[in-house]
């Protein structure tokens, strides 16, 4: 035998191809995760809109000196814009549009940064928003093949 030749017992075991029923079950599970991500993104967007409205209208509810930079007015406006776009992306994601998946990923990351940088103003709300957006990001990256 030649140098480096493999014996049959040295070859890795080939995994059997999943059955059609198993592939369909996985596709349905992926579709459910995408629907979850769309709904959760819309909820996270709503949370950001509420945070922004309260930041603009009731500054006493926040600790403004806990912000990394700028003022509550800036953060409130950013939260409203990102939140509105998140709601739109959530609806696109529920309708299984590729643009929704792409937009959801970008906006989830933007919202995570937004709430991380404004963590000092209202920590509990920011942590909840970060977790919500991280779940959306996980769902669309792990189960994104359900989108055509």
N, CA, C and O of each residue as an XYZ file, in Angstrom:
592
protein
N       0.840     -1.194      0.000
C       0.000      0.000      0.000
C       0.868      1.234      0.000
O       2.008      1.219      0.464
N       0.304      2.307     -0.533
C       1.025      3.571     -0.582
C       1.074      4.204      0.796
O       0.263      3.911      1.675
N       2.045      5.076      0.951
C       2.142      5.803      2.208
C       0.927      6.715      2.348
O       0.551      7.401      1.399
N       0.323      6.722      3.514
C      -0.822      7.582      3.775
C      -2.147      6.981      3.361
O      -3.185      7.624      3.515
N      -2.139      5.740      2.828
C      -3.396      5.108      2.433
C      -4.211      4.774      3.681
O      -3.657      4.467      4.736
N      -5.509      4.838      3.547
C      -6.389      4.579      4.683
C      -6.991      3.191      4.585
O      -7.337      2.710      3.506
N      -7.102      2.578      5.719
C      -7.824      1.329      5.806
C      -9.289      1.670      6.078
O      -9.571      2.716      6.663
N     -10.199      0.838      5.681
C     -11.622      1.151      5.909
C     -11.945      1.464      7.369
O     -12.814      2.295      7.635
N     -11.286      0.838      8.294
C     -11.578      1.106      9.706
C     -11.020      2.464     10.167
O     -11.398      2.958     11.229
N     -10.122      3.068      9.372
C      -9.587      4.382      9.704
C     -10.492      5.519      9.222
O     -10.354      6.650      9.688
N     -11.406      5.241      8.307
C     -12.274      6.277      7.770
C     -13.344      6.654      8.797
O     -13.866      5.798      9.510
N     -13.655      7.936      8.857
C     -14.687      8.335      9.819
C     -16.043      7.776      9.406
O     -16.334      7.579      8.226
N     -16.843      7.535     10.405
C     -18.195      7.032     10.149
C     -18.997      8.113      9.451
O     -19.028      9.252      9.917
N     -19.632      7.790      8.368
C     -20.497      8.738      7.675
C     -21.855      8.753      8.372
O     -22.452      7.707      8.626
N     -22.328      9.959      8.674
C     -23.635     10.060      9.303
C     -24.709      9.814      8.264
O     -24.590     10.269      7.127
N     -25.742      9.106      8.638
C     -26.813      8.892      7.651
C     -27.535     10.204      7.364
O     -27.673     11.063      8.236
N     -27.984     10.335      6.145
C     -28.716     11.536      5.727
C     -30.052     11.569      6.473
O     -30.741     10.553      6.558
N     -30.420     12.747      7.017
C     -31.691     12.803      7.735
C     -32.865     12.499      6.805
O     -32.838     12.805      5.613
N     -33.874     11.899      7.376
C     -35.048     11.556      6.582
C     -35.806     12.827      6.188
O     -35.557     13.906      6.726
N     -36.715     12.680      5.260
C     -37.513     13.818      4.808
C     -38.338     14.380      5.966
O     -38.464     15.596      6.109
N     -38.892     13.507      6.778
C     -39.688     13.952      7.933
C     -38.824     14.754      8.914
O     -39.282     15.749      9.475
N     -37.585     14.324      9.117
C     -36.680     15.044     10.025
C     -36.321     16.415      9.466
O     -36.269     17.395     10.209
N     -36.072     16.488      8.156
C     -35.770     17.777      7.527
C     -36.966     18.720      7.613
O     -36.796     19.911      7.873
N     -38.168     18.202      7.398
C     -39.368     19.032      7.504
C     -39.587     19.509      8.939
O     -39.996     20.648      9.162
N     -39.315     18.635      9.911
C     -39.466     19.008     11.318
C     -38.504     20.139     11.675
O     -38.872     21.076     12.383
N     -37.276     20.044     11.182
C     -36.290     21.109     11.433
C     -36.702     22.421     10.768
O     -36.536     23.493     11.349
N     -37.240     22.334      9.548
C     -37.676     23.537      8.837
C     -38.822     24.214      9.581
O     -38.859     25.441      9.670
N     -39.759     23.427     10.115
C     -40.868     24.008     10.884
C     -40.364     24.636     12.180
O     -40.841     25.694     12.590
N     -39.406     23.985     12.816
C     -38.841     24.550     14.050
C     -38.128     25.866     13.749
O     -38.251     26.826     14.509
N     -37.385     25.916     12.647
C     -36.708     27.161     12.266
C     -37.723     28.267     11.987
O     -37.515     29.417     12.375
N     -38.812     27.924     11.320
C     -39.848     28.924     11.020
C     -40.471     29.460     12.305
O     -40.774     30.650     12.394
N     -40.665     28.602     13.297
C     -41.219     29.061     14.578
C     -40.246     29.993     15.294
O     -40.668     30.978     15.900
N     -38.959     29.696     15.231
C     -37.973     30.573     15.862
C     -37.928     31.934     15.173
O     -37.753     32.954     15.840
N     -38.082     31.966     13.855
C     -38.100     33.244     13.129
C     -39.338     34.040     13.514
O     -39.262     35.257     13.684
N     -40.486     33.363     13.655
C     -41.703     34.055     14.095
C     -41.512     34.613     15.507
O     -41.937     35.730     15.801
N     -40.872     33.832     16.374
C     -40.557     34.298     17.723
C     -39.662     35.530     17.659
O     -39.901     36.512     18.361
N     -38.641     35.479     16.825
C     -37.707     36.607     16.711
C     -38.421     37.855     16.221
O     -38.161     38.951     16.718
N     -39.318     37.703     15.254
C     -40.069     38.858     14.748
C     -40.954     39.471     15.817
O     -40.988     40.691     15.981
N     -41.670     38.624     16.542
C     -42.546     39.132     17.603
C     -41.730     39.774     18.723
O     -42.097     40.828     19.242
N     -40.635     39.138     19.084
C     -39.811     39.673     20.166
C     -39.111     40.958     19.749
O     -38.904     41.847     20.575
N     -38.745     41.065     18.473
C     -38.132     42.294     17.985
C     -39.143     43.435     18.034
O     -38.796     44.560     18.393
N     -40.386     43.148     17.675
C     -41.430     44.177     17.760
C     -41.640     44.602     19.216
O     -41.824     45.788     19.490
N     -41.614     43.651     20.148
C     -41.746     43.978     21.570
C     -40.549     44.799     22.043
O     -40.719     45.785     22.760
N     -39.338     44.398     21.644
C     -38.139     45.147     22.022
C     -38.180     46.556     21.439
O     -37.754     47.511     22.087
N     -38.696     46.687     20.212
C     -38.853     48.013     19.605
C     -39.846     48.853     20.378
O     -39.624     50.044     20.595
N     -40.942     48.237     20.795
C     -41.920     48.947     21.626
C     -41.320     49.401     22.947
O     -41.608     50.496     23.429
N     -40.478     48.543     23.530
C     -39.798     48.915     24.777
C     -38.878     50.117     24.550
O     -38.809     51.020     25.384
N     -38.184     50.121     23.431
C     -37.291     51.244     23.136
C     -38.076     52.531     22.904
O     -37.653     53.606     23.327
N     -39.219     52.420     22.232
C     -40.055     53.605     22.018
C     -40.547     54.160     23.352
O     -40.493     55.368     23.580
N     -41.024     53.287     24.227
C     -41.484     53.729     25.548
C     -40.339     54.379     26.318
O     -40.517     55.430     26.935
N     -39.157     53.748     26.281
C     -37.982     54.297     26.975
C     -37.678     55.690     26.451
O     -37.411     56.609     27.226
N     -37.720     55.846     25.116
C     -37.421     57.141     24.509
C     -38.444     58.203     24.866
O     -38.072     59.341     25.151
N     -39.721     57.857     24.857
C     -40.767     58.822     25.204
C     -40.622     59.267     26.653
O     -40.737     60.454     26.957
N     -40.372     58.320     27.539
C     -40.191     58.672     28.960
C     -38.929     59.502     29.146
O     -38.915     60.433     29.951
N     -37.877     59.178     28.417
C     -36.632     59.955     28.527
C     -36.835     61.397     28.077
O     -36.236     62.315     28.638
N     -37.678     61.599     27.070
C     -37.937     62.954     26.597
C     -38.942     63.698     27.488
O     -38.824     64.909     27.676
N     -39.925     62.980     28.033
C     -41.000     63.640     28.758
C     -40.870     63.682     30.263
O     -41.407     64.587     30.901
N     -40.167     62.719     30.848
C     -40.086     62.639     32.307
C     -38.646     62.351     32.728
O     -38.311     61.231     33.114
N     -37.817     63.358     32.648
C     -36.389     63.172     32.936
C     -36.120     62.781     34.390
O     -35.048     62.264     34.708
N     -37.094     63.027     35.270
C     -36.915     62.674     36.681
C     -36.904     61.161     36.892
O     -36.429     60.688     37.924
N     -37.421     60.397     35.931
C     -37.454     58.942     36.055
C     -36.089     58.312     35.805
O     -35.892     57.129     36.082
N     -35.143     59.095     35.283
C     -33.828     58.590     34.932
C     -32.743     59.295     35.741
O     -32.953     60.371     36.301
N     -31.608     58.670     35.781
C     -30.431     59.256     36.419
C     -29.527     59.752     35.288
O     -28.704     59.002     34.763
N     -29.693     61.025     34.923
C     -29.010     61.557     33.739
C     -27.487     61.566     33.896
O     -26.780     61.432     32.898
N     -26.966     61.718     35.099
C     -25.505     61.722     35.256
C     -24.898     60.330     35.101
O     -23.674     60.191     35.108
N     -25.731     59.295     34.960
C     -25.242     57.939     34.723
C     -25.003     57.636     33.260
O     -24.530     56.551     32.922
N     -25.319     58.575     32.387
C     -25.109     58.362     30.957
C     -23.629     58.459     30.604
O     -22.879     59.202     31.238
N     -23.215     57.708     29.594
C     -21.822     57.726     29.161
C     -21.482     59.077     28.544
O     -20.443     59.656     28.859
N     -22.347     59.584     27.671
C     -22.150     60.904     27.060
C     -23.492     61.445     26.608
O     -24.470     60.702     26.524
N     -23.541     62.698     26.327
C     -24.705     63.411     25.819
C     -25.800     63.543     26.872
O     -25.539     63.449     28.071
N     -27.021     63.761     26.411
C     -28.126     64.014     27.335
C     -29.254     63.019     27.101
O     -29.234     62.250     26.139
N     -30.227     63.047     27.987
C     -31.380     62.171     27.840
C     -32.171     62.489     26.572
O     -32.786     61.599     25.986
N     -32.158     63.731     26.152
C     -32.869     64.094     24.922
C     -32.287     63.362     23.720
O     -33.031     62.860     22.877
N     -30.978     63.299     23.636
C     -30.319     62.590     22.533
C     -30.626     61.099     22.594
O     -31.001     60.501     21.586
N     -30.473     60.500     23.761
C     -30.713     59.074     23.923
C     -32.179     58.736     23.695
O     -32.497     57.700     23.111
N     -33.080     59.614     24.157
C     -34.501     59.384     23.948
C     -34.874     59.392     22.479
O     -35.645     58.551     22.018
N     -34.317     60.356     21.741
C     -34.587     60.440     20.311
C     -34.032     59.216     19.585
O     -34.710     58.645     18.731
N     -32.811     58.809     19.915
C     -32.223     57.612     19.316
C     -33.058     56.376     19.619
O     -33.271     55.536     18.745
N     -33.532     56.265     20.858
C     -34.335     55.102     21.249
C     -35.643     55.054     20.466
O     -36.080     53.975     20.064
N     -36.271     56.198     20.244
C     -37.524     56.227     19.484
C     -37.287     55.822     18.031
O     -38.061     55.049     17.468
N     -36.227     56.338     17.426
C     -35.922     55.997     16.027
C     -35.593     54.508     15.894
O     -36.156     53.823     15.040
N     -34.690     54.008     16.731
C     -34.311     52.595     16.659
C     -35.511     51.709     16.982
O     -35.718     50.685     16.331
N     -36.295     52.093     17.973
C     -37.476     51.304     18.335
C     -38.494     51.236     17.206
O     -39.054     50.171     16.942
N     -38.740     52.352     16.541
C     -39.671     52.346     15.415
C     -39.191     51.457     14.282
O     -39.974     50.722     13.681
N     -37.902     51.530     13.996
C     -37.336     50.671     12.955
C     -37.371     49.198     13.362
O     -37.542     48.321     12.516
N     -37.209     48.929     14.654
C     -37.287     47.545     15.138
C     -38.693     46.973     14.951
O     -38.850     45.809     14.583
N     -39.699     47.784     15.202
C     -41.078     47.310     14.997
C     -41.295     46.969     13.522
O     -41.883     45.935     13.206
N     -40.827     47.827     12.625
C     -40.955     47.564     11.180
C     -40.187     46.296     10.803
O     -40.700     45.458     10.061
N     -38.971     46.155     11.308
C     -38.163     44.965     11.006
C     -38.824     43.714     11.577
O     -38.776     42.654     10.953
N     -39.433     43.820     12.741
C     -40.144     42.685     13.319
C     -41.286     42.221     12.430
O     -41.495     41.020     12.258
N     -42.026     43.166     11.865
C     -43.112     42.813     10.953
C     -42.570     42.173      9.676
O     -43.155     41.221      9.160
N     -41.460     42.691      9.170
C     -40.832     42.086      7.988
C     -40.341     40.670      8.298
O     -40.436     39.773      7.460
N     -39.823     40.483      9.498
C     -39.314     39.175      9.893
C     -40.457     38.171     10.039
O     -40.319     37.011      9.651
N     -41.575     38.613     10.593
C     -42.730     37.726     10.721
C     -43.232     37.294      9.337
O     -43.682     36.162      9.159
N     -43.150     38.204      8.365
C     -43.563     37.857      7.003
C     -42.460     37.126      6.237
O     -42.604     36.861      5.043
N     -41.369     36.804      6.915
C     -40.251     36.010      6.392
C     -39.598     36.639      5.174
O     -39.328     35.964      4.181
N     -39.348     37.935      5.261
C     -38.646     38.669      4.215
C     -37.156     38.711      4.549
O     -36.778     38.923      5.701
N     -36.316     38.508      3.537
C     -34.877     38.524      3.773
C     -34.416     39.882      4.301
O     -33.542     39.954      5.165
N     -35.002     40.950      3.780
C     -34.638     42.292      4.253
C     -34.940     42.430      5.742
O     -34.224     43.128      6.459
N     -35.990     41.772      6.205
C     -36.324     41.801      7.626
C     -35.257     41.129      8.467
O     -34.931     41.602      9.556
N     -34.715     40.033      7.971
C     -33.661     39.338      8.711
C     -32.407     40.208      8.799
O     -31.796     40.325      9.862
N     -32.039     40.800      7.700
C     -30.848     41.646      7.679
C     -31.050     42.865      8.570
O     -30.187     43.207      9.379
N     -32.204     43.518      8.412
C     -32.509     44.707      9.204
C     -32.619     44.363     10.684
O     -32.175     45.132     11.536
N     -33.207     43.211     10.993
C     -33.341     42.784     12.392
C     -31.971     42.607     13.043
O     -31.770     43.002     14.192
N     -31.035     42.016     12.314
C     -29.694     41.832     12.866
C     -28.996     43.151     13.150
O     -28.412     43.340     14.217
N     -29.061     44.049     12.196
C     -28.408     45.358     12.360
C     -29.058     46.143     13.502
O     -28.364     46.728     14.333
N     -30.381     46.151     13.537
C     -31.078     46.925     14.575
C     -30.945     46.301     15.955
O     -30.875     47.025     16.949
N     -30.908     44.981     16.040
C     -30.717     44.341     17.346
C     -29.352     44.718     17.920
O     -29.234     45.009     19.111
N     -28.336     44.714     17.084
C     -27.002     45.122     17.542
C     -27.002     46.597     17.936
O     -26.432     46.966     18.963
N     -27.640     47.443     17.122
C     -27.709     48.879     17.444
C     -28.440     49.109     18.762
O     -28.027     49.947     19.564
N     -29.523     48.369     18.990
C     -30.277     48.529     20.235
C     -29.475     48.021     21.437
O     -29.550     48.593     22.524
N     -28.717     46.958     21.238
C     -27.864     46.477     22.337
C     -26.860     47.560     22.712
O     -26.663     47.836     23.896
N     -26.224     48.178     21.720
C     -25.280     49.266     22.013
C     -25.988     50.448     22.665
O     -25.478     51.021     23.627
N     -27.149     50.814     22.155
C     -27.910     51.929     22.710
C     -28.188     51.702     24.192
O     -27.929     52.580     25.016
N     -28.709     50.539     24.529
C     -29.081     50.284     25.915
C     -27.863     50.022     26.803
O     -27.904     50.276     28.007
N     -26.791     49.518     26.214
C     -25.572     49.346     27.006
C     -24.978     50.702     27.371
O     -24.565     50.920     28.509
N     -24.938     51.606     26.402
C     -24.352     52.920     26.662
C     -25.238     53.792     27.549
O     -24.747     54.743     28.157
N     -26.525     53.486     27.632
C     -27.408     54.247     28.517
C     -27.775     53.445     29.763
O     -28.767     53.742     30.429
N     -26.984     52.445     30.070
C     -27.236     51.564     31.213
C     -27.297     52.323     32.534
O     -28.091     51.979     33.410
N     -26.485     53.329     32.679
C     -26.433     54.066     33.939
C     -27.672     54.895     34.222
O     -27.929     55.235     35.377
N     -28.447     55.228     33.197
C     -29.640     56.060     33.398
C     -30.791     55.253     33.989
O     -31.525     55.765     34.835
N     -30.962     54.020     33.569
C     -32.035     53.165     34.084
C     -31.589     51.715     33.897
O     -31.946     51.093     32.896
N     -30.816     51.160     34.840
C     -30.164     49.863     34.651
C     -31.105     48.682     34.403
O     -30.844     47.867     33.518
N     -32.181     48.578     35.161
C     -33.051     47.409     35.033
C     -33.689     47.360     33.641
O     -33.681     46.315     32.991
N     -34.227     48.463     33.196
C     -34.858     48.526     31.883
C     -33.847     48.226     30.783
O     -34.151     47.502     29.835
N     -32.660     48.776     30.910
C     -31.630     48.565     29.890
C     -31.206     47.109     29.815
O     -31.001     46.585     28.720
N     -31.070     46.449     30.948
C     -30.677     45.033     30.949
C     -31.763     44.186     30.292
O     -31.453     43.282     29.517
N     -33.034     44.466     30.593
C     -34.131     43.728     29.967
C     -34.118     43.937     28.453
O     -34.310     42.985     27.697
N     -33.896     45.163     28.010
C     -33.853     45.455     26.576
C     -32.655     44.776     25.911
O     -32.774     44.284     24.789
N     -31.514     44.742     26.580
C     -30.335     44.068     26.029
C     -30.610     42.574     25.853
O     -30.275     42.000     24.817
N     -31.208     41.952     26.847
C     -31.519     40.520     26.772
C     -32.523     40.249     25.650
O     -32.362     39.287     24.899
N     -33.554     41.083     25.529
C     -34.554     40.896     24.469
C     -33.901     40.971     23.092
O     -34.178     40.136     22.232
N     -33.051     41.945     22.879
C     -32.387     42.086     21.581
C     -31.365     40.981     21.342
O     -31.179     40.554     20.202
N     -30.705     40.512     22.389
C     -29.759     39.408     22.237
C     -30.491     38.124     21.846
O     -29.975     37.348     21.041
N     -31.677     37.885     22.397
C     -32.468     36.713     22.007
C     -32.865     36.781     20.536
O     -32.835     35.771     19.833
N     -33.233     37.960     20.079
C     -33.580     38.137     18.665
C     -32.362     37.846     17.800
O     -32.462     37.142     16.795
N     -31.231     38.381     18.184
C     -30.003     38.167     17.423
C     -29.649     36.682     17.364
O     -29.250     36.180     16.313
N     -29.794     35.993     18.470
C     -29.515     34.554     18.502
C     -30.466     33.799     17.576
O     -30.036     32.945     16.800
N     -31.758     34.115     17.659
C     -32.753     33.384     16.871
C     -32.537     33.564     15.368
O     -32.667     32.607     14.605
N     -32.209     34.785     14.939
C     -32.058     34.983     13.489
C     -30.731     34.430     12.970
O     -30.626     34.092     11.791
N     -29.729     34.334     13.821
C     -28.461     33.767     13.343
C     -28.481     32.245     13.377
O     -27.866     31.601     12.526
N     -29.169     31.669     14.334
C     -29.200     30.197     14.439
C     -30.266     29.569     13.550
O     -30.114     28.424     13.125
N     -31.329     30.289     13.266
C     -32.454     29.691     12.538
C     -32.827     30.496     11.296
O     -33.953     30.396     10.807
N     -31.898     31.284     10.789
C     -32.179     32.159      9.663
C     -32.399     31.446      8.343
O     -32.896     32.061      7.399
N     -32.047     30.169      8.241
C     -32.237     29.468      6.967
C     -33.712     29.239      6.640
O     -34.033     28.784      5.543
N     -34.604     29.544      7.568
C     -36.040     29.400      7.312
C     -36.562     30.508      6.411
O     -37.672     30.413      5.886
N     -35.771     31.552      6.229
C     -36.189     32.669      5.387
C     -35.703     32.438      3.972
O     -34.530     32.147      3.738
N     -36.634     32.574      3.022
C     -36.267     32.350      1.617
C     -35.547     33.531      1.051
O     -35.163     33.518     -0.119
